[in-house]
Amino acid sequence: MAGVTASGTSGDRPLRPLRVLIVDDDALVRAGLSMMLDGVHGISVVGEAADGAEVPEAADRHAPDVVLMDLRMPRVDGITATRGLRRRDPAPEVIVLTTFDTDENILHALRAGASGFLLKDTPPAQIVDAVRHVASGEPILSPRITRRLMDRAATQAGAYERARTALGRLSPREGDVVVAIAEGRSNAEIGAALFMSVATVKAHVSSILTKLDLDNRTQIALLAHDAGLA
């Protein structure tokens, strides 16, 4: 969520904590994540849901910045719930947190708009880090998952042609930004490499998302890899 940080101040006004919603059908997992995150400065667990079917009401009630989302739940799965969340305005960022790391699950979650994909055995400090990063617009994927995902996407029939056609709608400068995003660079790193301010980088990223009808930087990276640009 742009403009929201987990700590610090804006001028003399303290910034509010990041609001986190936990969605998992295992009560022990929800309790463990809640205890872990609520003990971290600048993060507040504002609600829990036991199934994807409960997510719309929970999102209405708690207005989360970040949602930790399980994949497999009895009634409505995490992919469907993520897709619904990303259609909201404003839309919370979603981190899928699961024990199932198949290529299909990873790809479907990111296509649905998730900004991160972590396994449930991820160390607590890395989960905290992921919450903070996705809240500030930076996607979170482990290098192992990223490589598998990109290899999978690149082999899908017609992916190359569709990606090239889509990227053809961008300006040359926006194309440079797309390549840098696919390389995993932050806004500051892109600005330094392309000799532009961070504000200009953010404006280009926003324009790219709008032109390509995408939700986040991870989907930009997927498209770049489909097109063979990274």
Rosetta blueprint (number, residue, H / E / L):
1 M L
2 A L
3 G L
4 V L
5 T L
6 A L
7 S L
8 G L
9 T E
10 S E
11 G L
12 D L
13 R E
14 P E
15 L L
16 R L
17 P L
18 L E
19 R E
20 V E
21 L E
22 I E
23 V E
24 D L
25 D L
26 D L
27 A H
28 L H
29 V H
30 R H
31 A H
32 G H
33 L H
34 S H
35 M H
36 M H
37 L H
38 D H
39 G L
40 V L
41 H L
42 G L
43 I E
44 S E
45 V E
46 V E
47 G E
48 E E
49 A E
50 A L
51 D L
52 G H
53 A H
54 E H
55 V H
56 P H
57 E H
58 A H
59 A H
60 D H
61 R H
62 H H
63 A L
64 P L
65 D L
66 V E
67 V E
68 L E
69 M E
70 D L
71 L L
72 R L
73 M L
74 P L
75 R L
76 V L
77 D L
78 G H
79 I H
80 T H
81 A H
82 T H
83 R H
84 G H
85 L H
86 R H
87 R L
88 R L
89 D L
90 P L
91 A L
92 P L
93 E E
94 V E
95 I E
96 V E
97 L E
98 T E
99 T L
100 F L
101 D L
102 T L
103 D H
104 E H
105 N H
106 I H
107 L H
108 H H
109 A H
110 L H
111 R H
112 A L
113 G L
114 A L
115 S L
116 G E
117 F E
118 L E
119 L E
120 K L
121 D L
122 T L
123 P L
124 P H
125 A H
126 Q H
127 I H
128 V H
129 D H
130 A H
131 V H
132 R H
133 H H
134 V H
135 A H
136 S L
137 G L
138 E L
139 P L
140 I E
141 L E
142 S L
143 P H
144 R H
145 I H
146 T H
147 R H
148 R H
149 L H
150 M H
151 D H
152 R H
153 A H
154 A H
155 T H
156 Q L
157 A L
158 G L
159 A H
160 Y H
161 E H
162 R H
163 A H
164 R H
165 T H
166 A H
167 L H
168 G L
169 R L
170 L L
171 S L
172 P H
173 R H
174 E H
175 G H
176 D H
177 V H
178 V H
179 V H
180 A H
181 I H
182 A H
183 E L
184 G L
185 R L
186 S L
187 N H
188 A H
189 E H
190 I H
191 G H
192 A H
193 A H
194 L H
195 F L
196 M L
197 S L
198 V H
199 A H
200 T H
201 V H
202 K H
203 A H
204 H H
205 V H
206 S H
207 S H
208 I H
209 L H
210 T H
211 K H
212 L H
213 D L
214 L L
215 D L
216 N L
217 R H
218 T H
219 Q H
220 I H
221 A H
222 L H
223 L H
224 A H
225 H H
226 D H
227 A L
228 G L
229 L L
230 A L
